[in-house]
Amino acid sequence: ASLPVTFRCLEETLKLDRRVTRFVLPIGATVNMDGTALYEAVAPVFLAQLIGIKLGIGQ
């Protein structure tokens, strides 16, 4: 939902080429979603190790 605002800021304020912003920003947003999914999977494992809980394969 923030892409339109980001497009406007980059194109009007920073004077970046519209073709560049329209190509790069959606790719960046998609890659960022993968990073969020990875974080949500790894964070509970890290927290369990931090407090001394042993996790098995099924957990």
Secondary structure as UniProt FT lines:
FT   HELIX           3..8
FT   HELIX           9..13
FT   HELIX           18..50
FT   TURN            51..52
FT   TURN            57..58
//
